[in-house]
Amino acid sequence: MTVTSTRVPDRAVRRLTATLYGYAFLTDLVLLYPLYALLFTDTGLSVGQISSLFVVWSASAILLEVPSGALADAHSRRLLLCLAPLVTAGGYALWVLLPSYPAFALGFLLWGAGAALSSGALEALVYTELDRCGAAGRYARITGRAKTAGVLGALAASLLAGPVLIVGGYLAVGAASILACLLAAAVATRFPEHRDRSERPDAQPAGADAAEPDDELGWTASLRAGLAEARAVPTVRRALLLVAAVAAGWGALDEYTPLLARDTGVGVATVPLLLLLIWIGMTVGGLLAPAGERLGARGYAALLGIAALALAGGALTAHPAGFVLVAAAFGAFQLATVLADARLQARIAGPSRATVTSLAGMATDVTIIAVYVGYGLVATAAGNAVAFAVAASPYLALALLMAAGGRGRHTGRRGQPMIEPVGRSGP
């Protein structure tokens, strides 16, 4: 009897993780990723028009992020994870069937909507199911591996995009991207979902609604409960802001790595090889999540500080060898992002987990836009290398702030650490 009860959660966790890794891989196995900028320019769009499309993309994600998170809390998270790649696939179809500025803009709107549907819902579903199996402590390592699966999907898409483009043009690339989305939607139907009880009802946040089962909360109530928890609970609010602070900077810089690579003087054909180093770094960073869970506040601060120095140093070398440092920095930031997300999930106590997670996503998107603007100004005036170095400086400031906070507020009530190791569960 005991053996059976042990094996059932193990099987449930294995099913969840297999589905998650497949979903992460397929949602990033989009052959249009490395080519859509070329599609835009080949259609005749100017740099200004392409920049405006990025604004449409970011704005749609920001506007829909929190409402979709509340929708995931009020209804089925699994259903939203099925719908997300289908909505995105519609955008890709518009791009290759009706290539024009209006179609590109509508496609980005759909892409942003698809991203908003999955953001928050995925993290909430995974954490809730792991918690149900008594495996919430494995969330960081599992999501770290899921990030790695996504990186591998993007890498496979980059390797396949060129040959497919040569054989069938943009239409074939778009068809392959749509197929990956359809497969991701099919895989999402395999996600387990149990919504028959509230999440940690014994730890409701002050100012939030009384604990209710997830399936009894409507959209408005879910939204209100999530906003209340983010506002009323300091540990949740700080964890939410940490996610945005860590994820936004390097997430925005990822769009500019080809420009940085080109500025090292290598040929166009060599640029993908330098970017391969970054993908390897991100892969390693995701896989290091189990070791990263042992980091306390000072260790986490050191991780951010070293990553910031590596990013700035690697960029300023203006040499291909500098990409080894850039890749190491991106790997460290990937790890830091996974750990920040795990910290947030561990501190959410109310029933609106997806809503709170979506608030973190919205804050990240807003910060990314600010990074885009700042990067453009600095890069125009001083070049891409300097812009990368400047973008690294907020990470260094955050690292110093966290290190100082860890020293100044080492213990709280009952002698417990004020800042716990990143992977520890609890508010």
C-alpha positions in Angstrom: 0.0 0.0 0.0 2.8 2.4 0.9 4.7 1.5 -2.3 1.6 2.3 -4.4 1.1 5.7 -2.8 4.7 6.5 -3.5 4.7 5.4 -7.1 1.5 7.3 -8.0 3.0 10.7 -7.3 6.2 9.7 -9.1 4.2 8.7 -12.2 2.2 11.9 -12.0 5.4 14.0 -11.8 7.0 12.1 -14.7 3.9 12.6 -16.9 3.9 16.3 -16.0 7.6 16.8 -16.7 7.5 14.9 -20.0 4.6 17.0 -21.1 6.2 20.2 -20.0 9.5 19.5 -21.8 7.7 18.5 -25.0 5.6 21.6 -24.8 8.5 23.9 -24.2 10.5 22.3 -27.0 7.7 22.6 -29.6 6.6 26.1 -28.7 10.2 27.3 -29.5 10.6 25.0 -32.5 9.5 27.9 -34.8 11.6 28.2 -38.0 10.3 31.8 -38.5 12.2 32.9 -35.3 15.6 33.5 -37.0 14.1 34.6 -40.3 11.2 36.9 -39.6 13.3 40.1 -39.7 14.5 39.0 -43.2 10.9 38.4 -44.2 10.0 41.9 -43.2 12.8 43.5 -45.0 12.3 41.4 -48.1 8.7 42.6 -48.1 10.0 46.2 -48.2 9.6 47.3 -44.6 11.9 50.0 -43.3 13.7 49.8 -40.0 11.2 52.2 -38.5 8.3 50.1 -39.5 10.0 47.0 -38.1 10.6 48.8 -34.8 6.9 49.8 -34.7 6.0 46.1 -35.1 8.0 45.3 -32.0 6.1 47.9 -30.1 2.8 46.3 -31.2 4.1 43.0 -30.1 5.2 44.2 -26.6 2.0 46.3 -26.1 -0.3 43.4 -26.9 1.5 41.2 -24.4 1.4 43.9 -21.7 -2.3 44.6 -22.2 -3.4 41.0 -22.2 -1.0 39.6 -19.7 -2.9 40.1 -16.4 -6.4 39.6 -17.8 -5.3 36.2 -19.3 -3.8 35.3 -16.0 -7.1 35.9 -14.2 -8.8 33.9 -16.9 -6.4 31.0 -16.2 -7.3 31.1 -12.5 -11.0 31.3 -13.2 -11.2 28.6 -15.8 -8.9 25.9 -17.2 -5.2 26.6 -17.3 -4.7 23.6 -19.5 -7.2 24.9 -22.0 -5.3 28.2 -22.3 -2.1 26.3 -22.8 -3.8 24.5 -25.7 -5.2 27.7 -27.2 -1.9 29.7 -26.9 0.0 28.0 -29.7 -3.1 28.0 -31.9 -3.5 31.7 -31.6 0.2 32.2 -32.4 0.0 29.9 -35.4 -2.7 32.2 -36.8 -0.3 35.1 -36.7 2.4 33.1 -38.5 -0.1 32.1 -41.2 -0.9 35.7 -41.8 2.8 36.5 -42.2 3.5 34.0 -45.0 0.1 34.1 -46.8 -0.5 37.9 -46.8 3.0 39.5 -46.3 2.3 43.2 -45.7 2.6 45.6 -42.9 -1.0 45.2 -41.7 -0.7 41.4 -41.7 2.6 41.6 -39.8 1.1 43.9 -37.2 -1.9 41.6 -36.8 0.4 38.6 -36.6 2.4 40.2 -33.8 -0.9 41.1 -32.0 -1.8 37.4 -32.2 1.7 36.3 -31.1 1.5 38.7 -28.1 -2.0 37.3 -27.3 -0.7 33.7 -27.5 2.3 34.5 -25.2 -0.1 36.2 -22.7 -2.4 33.1 -22.7 0.4 30.8 -21.7 2.3 33.2 -19.4 1.2 32.7 -15.8 -1.0 29.7 -16.7 2.0 27.4 -17.4 3.9 28.3 -14.2 0.8 28.1 -12.1 -0.3 24.7 -13.5 3.2 23.2 -13.1 3.6 24.4 -9.5 0.1 23.4 -8.5 0.5 19.9 -9.8 3.9 19.5 -8.3 2.5 20.7 -4.9 -0.3 18.3 -5.2 2.2 15.5 -5.6 4.3 16.7 -2.7 7.1 17.8 -5.1 6.9 21.6 -5.0 10.6 21.7 -4.0 11.5 20.3 -7.4 9.9 23.2 -9.3 13.2 25.1 -9.9 15.0 22.2 -11.4 12.1 21.1 -13.5 11.5 24.6 -14.9 15.2 25.0 -15.5 15.1 21.9 -17.6 12.0 23.2 -19.4 13.9 26.4 -20.2 16.7 24.2 -21.6 14.2 22.3 -23.7 13.0 25.6 -25.1 16.5 26.7 -25.9 17.1 23.3 -27.7 13.9 23.9 -29.7 15.1 27.4 -30.8 18.5 25.9 -31.7 16.9 23.2 -33.8 14.7 25.8 -35.5 17.8 27.8 -36.3 19.5 24.8 -37.8 16.5 23.8 -39.9 15.4 27.3 -41.0 18.1 27.8 -43.7 17.6 24.4 -45.5 13.8 24.7 -45.4 14.0 28.3 -46.7 16.2 27.1 -49.6 13.8 24.3 -50.5 10.5 26.0 -50.1 10.9 29.6 -49.3 9.1 31.6 -46.6 5.9 29.6 -47.2 7.6 26.3 -46.2 9.2 28.0 -43.2 5.8 29.3 -42.1 4.1 25.9 -42.7 6.8 24.2 -40.5 6.3 26.9 -37.8 2.5 26.3 -37.8 3.0 22.6 -37.6 5.2 23.0 -34.5 2.4 25.1 -32.9 -0.3 22.5 -33.7 1.9 19.8 -32.2 2.4 22.0 -29.1 -1.3 22.4 -28.7 -1.8 18.6 -29.0 0.9 18.0 -26.3 -0.8 20.5 -24.0 -3.9 18.3 -23.9 -1.7 15.9 -21.9 -1.2 18.3 -19.0 -2.8 17.1 -15.8 -5.0 19.6 -14.1 -6.7 19.4 -10.7 -8.7 22.4 -9.5 -10.7 20.8 -6.8 -9.1 22.7 -3.8 -7.6 26.0 -3.1 -3.9 26.5 -3.1 -2.5 26.5 0.5 -5.7 27.7 2.1 -4.0 28.0 5.5 -1.8 30.8 4.3 -4.2 33.4 2.7 -2.7 36.9 2.3 -3.9 39.8 4.2 -6.3 41.9 2.2 -7.1 39.1 -0.2 -10.4 37.3 -0.5 -11.1 34.4 1.8 -9.9 31.1 0.5 -12.1 29.5 -2.1 -11.6 26.5 -4.4 -10.0 27.6 -7.7 -13.0 26.5 -9.7 -15.4 28.7 -7.7 -13.6 31.9 -8.4 -14.9 33.9 -11.4 -12.7 36.1 -13.6 -13.3 39.3 -11.6 -12.7 37.5 -8.3 -9.6 35.9 -9.6 -8.2 39.2 -10.8 -9.1 40.9 -7.5 -7.6 38.2 -5.4 -4.3 38.2 -7.4 -4.0 42.0 -7.3 -4.7 42.0 -3.6 -2.0 39.4 -2.9 0.6 41.2 -4.9 -0.3 44.5 -3.2 -0.8 43.3 0.4 2.0 40.7 0.9 5.5 42.2 0.9 7.3 38.9 0.2 5.1 38.3 -2.9 5.6 41.9 -4.0 9.4 41.7 -3.7 9.6 38.4 -5.4 7.4 39.7 -8.2 9.6 42.7 -8.7 12.7 40.5 -8.6 11.4 38.5 -11.5 10.9 41.6 -13.6 14.3 43.1 -12.6 16.2 39.9 -13.5 14.3 38.7 -16.6 13.9 41.9 -18.5 17.4 43.1 -19.2 19.0 40.0 -20.7 15.7 39.1 -22.3 15.8 42.4 -24.3 19.5 42.1 -25.0 18.9 38.7 -26.7 17.4 40.6 -29.6 20.6 42.5 -30.2 23.2 39.7 -29.9 23.5 39.3 -33.7 24.4 43.0 -33.9 27.0 42.6 -31.2 28.4 39.5 -33.0 28.7 41.3 -36.3 30.5 44.2 -34.7 33.3 41.8 -33.7 34.4 41.8 -37.3 33.4 38.2 -38.2 31.6 37.4 -41.4 27.9 37.0 -41.6 28.2 33.2 -41.8 30.1 33.1 -38.5 27.5 35.1 -36.6 25.3 32.0 -35.9 28.3 30.2 -34.5 28.8 32.9 -31.9 25.2 32.9 -31.1 25.5 29.1 -30.6 27.8 29.9 -27.7 25.0 31.9 -26.1 22.5 29.1 -26.6 24.9 26.7 -24.9 25.4 29.1 -22.0 21.6 29.3 -21.6 21.3 25.5 -21.7 23.9 25.1 -19.0 22.3 27.8 -16.9 18.9 26.1 -16.9 20.4 22.7 -16.0 22.3 24.3 -13.0 19.0 25.1 -11.3 19.3 22.3 -8.7 22.7 23.6 -7.6 21.4 27.2 -7.7 18.6 26.4 -5.2 21.2 26.3 -2.5 22.1 29.9 -3.0 21.2 32.4 -0.3 20.8 36.1 -0.7 24.6 36.8 -0.9 25.2 33.9 -3.3 22.3 35.1 -5.5 23.8 38.6 -5.4 27.2 37.3 -6.4 25.6 35.4 -9.3 24.1 38.6 -10.6 27.2 40.6 -10.0 29.5 38.2 -11.8 27.1 37.8 -14.7 27.0 41.6 -15.1 30.8 41.9 -15.1 31.1 39.1 -17.6 28.5 40.6 -19.9 30.1 44.0 -19.9 33.6 42.6 -20.2 32.7 40.2 -23.0 30.9 42.9 -25.0 33.6 45.5 -24.6 36.4 43.2 -25.8 34.9 43.7 -29.4 36.5 40.3 -30.2 34.8 37.0 -31.0 36.5 35.4 -28.0 34.5 37.8 -25.8 31.4 35.9 -26.6 32.6 33.2 -24.3 32.0 35.7 -21.4 28.7 36.9 -23.0 27.6 33.3 -23.1 28.5 32.7 -19.5 26.6 35.8 -18.5 23.5 34.7 -20.4 23.8 31.3 -18.7 24.0 32.9 -15.3 21.0 35.2 -16.1 19.0 32.1 -17.2 19.7 30.5 -13.9 18.9 33.6 -11.9 15.6 34.0 -13.8 14.6 30.4 -13.0 15.4 30.8 -9.4 13.5 34.2 -9.2 10.5 32.5 -10.7 10.8 29.6 -8.2 11.0 32.1 -5.3 7.8 33.8 -6.5 5.9 30.6 -6.9 6.9 29.5 -3.4 5.6 32.7 -1.9 2.2 32.8 -3.6 -0.4 31.6 -1.1 -3.7 32.6 -2.6 -5.8 30.9 -5.3 -4.9 33.4 -8.1 -1.4 32.0 -8.8 -1.6 32.6 -12.5 -2.8 36.2 -12.0 0.1 37.0 -9.7 2.6 35.3 -12.1 1.1 37.3 -15.0 1.7 40.5 -13.0 5.3 39.6 -12.9 5.2 39.0 -16.7 3.6 42.3 -17.3 6.2 44.1 -15.2 8.9 42.3 -17.2 7.4 43.4 -20.5 7.2 47.0 -19.4 10.8 46.9 -18.3 11.8 45.3 -21.6 10.3 48.2 -23.5 12.3 50.6 -21.3 15.5 48.6 -22.1 14.7 48.7 -25.8 14.4 52.5 -25.7 17.6 52.9 -23.6 19.5 50.5 -25.7 18.6 52.3 -28.9 19.7 55.6 -27.5 23.0 54.3 -26.2 23.8 52.1 -29.2 23.1 55.0 -31.6 25.5 57.3 -29.7 28.2 54.8 -28.7 27.7 51.5 -30.4 26.4 48.1 -29.5 29.3 47.1 -27.2 28.8 50.1 -24.9 25.0 49.6 -24.9 25.5 46.0 -23.7 27.9 47.3 -20.9 25.4 50.0 -19.9 22.6 47.4 -19.8 24.7 45.3 -17.5 25.0 48.1 -14.9 21.5 47.7 -13.3 22.3 44.0 -12.6 25.5 45.1 -10.8 23.4 47.7 -8.8 20.8 45.1 -7.9 23.6 42.7 -6.8 25.1 45.3 -4.5 21.7 46.2 -3.1 20.8 42.5 -2.4 24.2 41.9 -0.8 23.8 44.9 1.5 20.3 43.9 2.4 21.5 40.4 3.3 24.1 41.8 5.6 21.9 44.4 7.2 18.8 42.2 7.8 20.2 38.8 8.3 17.7 37.6 10.8 14.1 38.3 11.5 11.6 37.1 14.1 12.4 33.9 15.9 15.9 34.1 14.6 14.9 32.9 11.1 16.8 34.3 8.0 15.1 37.4 6.5 16.2 36.3 3.1 16.0 32.5 2.5 17.9 30.4 0.1 16.3 30.9 -3.4 14.9 27.4 -3.7 13.2 27.1 -0.3 9.5 26.8 -0.2 7.3 29.1 1.9 6.3 32.7 2.0 
